[in-house]
Every structure is written in structure tokens, then in C-alpha cells.
């Protein structure tokens, strides 16, 4: 971690801790056990990113043009963001190599400060262009979540239909295996008080509900014995 060598100098930024400190806390065991640290809360007050103040209560302050923050914007509002990102990425690599060359040859050169300012400006523009894709990223994430939920529900419906067909086939097989005398007995029981029958005059042509009642009565009889 960088620290100021002058006691009266205000510390503007520090280096982030090594990534190892973070990813070692999110092992599979820690996540399953619920001991992994929770995500940081969203900022509720003004915060600074690359030296630019942002207000979370005003979304326009994050996606507003850089020139409104007093920062030089290296691209036009109508420019292709993807092409501009590629150009800025290439410029960052070139400027970083130039900075290394300056540090090797002459660390005290004033060009070093100018090169650092150029890199900072490039990062500000790069960061702002990426933030322009955040709404699109959120929309695509929601679309993928809905597609996954749809696939899961369709799979569940197919499994349910398969189970229903299997159960239906087993029920009809059981009904067809019932003795004809039992079906005749049930048919006689279905004669109404006025002497009219509710079913046709065939021994096993009984409505599905009555067949289910037969199976239930057989099961109850087995349980009683």
C-alpha cells in the first residue's frame, strides 16, 4: 500500500490490496457455509472514481458526458463506443510503454508527469465508455435469466406430463385387468332409484370416475384386511 512521504500532504488514493486477499475468502466451502463476506453495499453518498465526483442519487451524473465534469472527452457523443474503446485501449498500451521508457532513461524528466496525466485521461474516458453499456448489460442479464427460467419450467412441464401419462397408463392397465364380475357388480350398483341405468349394457363400459372408485375400494379392502 502506498503511503505519503510528506506528513502534510493529503493522501488522494492508495493501491488496492492484492487480489489474493479477496478471492481466497470466496471458496466453494465458504460460499456453501455462508461465511463468505457479503457484497459491499451500494454507495449512499458522493464517491470519487478516477478523480471525478459522482452522486448516486442522480443517475445522470454517472452517465452524463465527461465534459460536464470538466474532463476532456476524447470522442464525440455520436461515435461508435466499441471502436472508441479499442482505440483507447491501444493508446493506453502505447502510453504505458512510453512511460516505462521514460522511467528507465530519465525518471526526473517532466515528461513523466505529462505521460501520467495522459494515462489518467485515457482511463477516465475508457471507464466512462464502459459505463454507457451498463443499462444494456442489465437488460441482457434479465433476458438470460428469463430464458433460463423458461427452460426450467418447460422441462418441469415435460416431466410432469410424462409422469401423468405413466400414471394414466398404469391406471388403465389395472382397470382392464379387473374381473368382469366386479365390473358387472359395479354396473348394478349404478342403477338409479327409478330403475334407469347410467351406463351402457356392456360389462366393462364404466365411466372413468367409477373405475377409479373401484380401485380405491380395492385398496381400502386390502388395507382393512
N, C-alpha and C positions, 0 to 999 in steps of 0.2 A: 504494500500500500504506500502510495506516495504521500509524503508529508512536507509541509512548508519548512524551508530552512530559515526563514525570517519570522520572528515571533509576531511582528506587527502586520504581516502580510495575510490577507484573508484567503482561506483555502476555498477555491471555487469548485474543484472536483477532485475525486480520488479514483484510483483504479479499482475496478470491481474485483472481488475475491476470485481465486481460481475456480473454474467450473467444477472441479472435483468436490468442492465443499457442497455444491448443490446436488449434483446427480447421485452422490452416494447416499443421500437422505431419501431417495425415491426408488429404493429397490422393490422388487415384487413382494418380498416379505413385509416390508414396511407399509406398502400400499394396502395389502390384504389385512394387515393388523390394524390399520387406521392410525399408525404412528407417524406417517409421513407429514411433513409440515403442510398446512393449508396454503392455497394460493394467496398472494398478497392482496389486501383489499384495494379496490379502485381508489384513486386519489380523490379527496373531497375538498382539497384546497388547491390553490395555484401551484403548479410544478414547473420545473425547468428541464428542457430537453435540448441538448446542443446549444445551450446558452439562450434559448428562446422561452419566454414565459407562456404558459398555457393555462387556461381556465376551464376545468372540466364541466362547469355549469353552462358553458357556452360552446356547443359543438362547432360552431362556425369559427371559433378561434383556433381550432386544431386543423381544419381543412381550408381555412382561408388562404389566399395567395401569400407567398413569402414576403412580397413587398409590403404587405400591411404590417409585418413585424419588423420592418426596417432591414430586411436581409435581401441581398441581391439574388434575384431569381434568374437562373441560367437558362431557362426555357420559357416559351410562351404558353399561355393557357390552352391554346388550341393544338399544341404539339402532341405527338404520339408518345404517351407515357412510357411504353415499353422500349421504344427506340432511345428515348432520353435516358432511361435507366441504364441501358447498355453503354451509351456514350459516357455517362458519368462514372460508371464502373471502370471503364478503360482509363478515364482521366485520373481516377483515384490511384490506380496501379502505377501509372506513369509518374504522378507527383510523389508517390511514396518512394519509388526508385530514385527520383531526383533528390529527395530528402536524405536517403541513405548515402548517396554520393556526396552531398554537402557535408554530412556528419563525418564522413571518412576524410575528406580533404581539408575542410576548414569548419570546425564546429562553431567558432565565434563569428562566422560570417552573418551579416544582417539578412542575407537571402534566406537563411534558415527560418527566421520569424515569418517572412513573407510566404514561404512554402507551407508553413504550418497553417497560416490563415487561409491559404488556398484549399488545403485539405479539409479544414473545418467547414468552409463554404460548400465544398462538394458534398460532404456528409449531410449538411443541412438540407440541400436540395434532394439528395438521394432519399433521405428519411421522409421528406415531405411527399415525394412521389409515391413512395410505398404506402403512406397513409391514405392516399387517394384511392387505393384498391381495397381498403378495409370494408366499406359497405358491400362491394362485390364479393369479397371473401365471406362475409357473414351470410349473404344471400345463398351462395353456393353451398356453404356448410348446412344451412337449413334444408336446401333441396336434397342433399345427400342423406341427411337424417330422415327426411320424409320417405325417400326411396328405400332406405333400409327398413323402416317401419312397415312400409307397404309390402316388401318382400317377406318379412316375417309373418305378417297377417295372412298373406296368400298361402304361405307354407302351412300355417296353422289351419286354415280352412281346408286345404287339401288333405291334411292328416285327419281332420275331423270327419270329412266326407268319406274317407277310406274306412275309418272306424265304424261309421254308420252303416256303410254297405256291408262290412263284415258282420256286424250285429244283425242286420236285416237278413242276410243270407243264412246265418245260424238259426234265426227265429223261424224262417220258412222251412228250413230243413227239419227242425224239431216238430213243427206243426204237421208237415207231411208224413212224419213218422208216427203220429198219433194213431191208435187203433180206431177203426171205423165205428166200432160200437160206442166209443166215447163221444165221437162227433155226433152220432145219432142221438145219444142221450142229451147232449147239449142242445141239439136241434129241438127235441121235445120240450125242453125247459123254456125255449124261446117262444112257445105258443102263447099268444096273448089271452087275456081273460075272455074275449068274445070268440075265441076259437080260431082266429086267423093267425097264420104263421108269418113271421117277419123274414124268413129266408126261403130260398127255393127248395124244392123237394129232392135235393141231392145230398148224400150223406156227409160230404166234407166241404160243401159250398157254404161255409160260415164266414161272416164278416170278420175283418181283421181284429177288431176290438174283442170279439168273443173268443177268438183264438188266443189272444193274449191273456184273457181271463182264465182260459183252460190251463195255460202254462203256469200262471200264478197259483191256481188251485192245486195243481200237482206239486208245486214247490212247497206250498203250505202243508199239504198232506204229508210230504216226506219229512218236513220239519217236526210235525206233530208226532210222527212215529219214532 
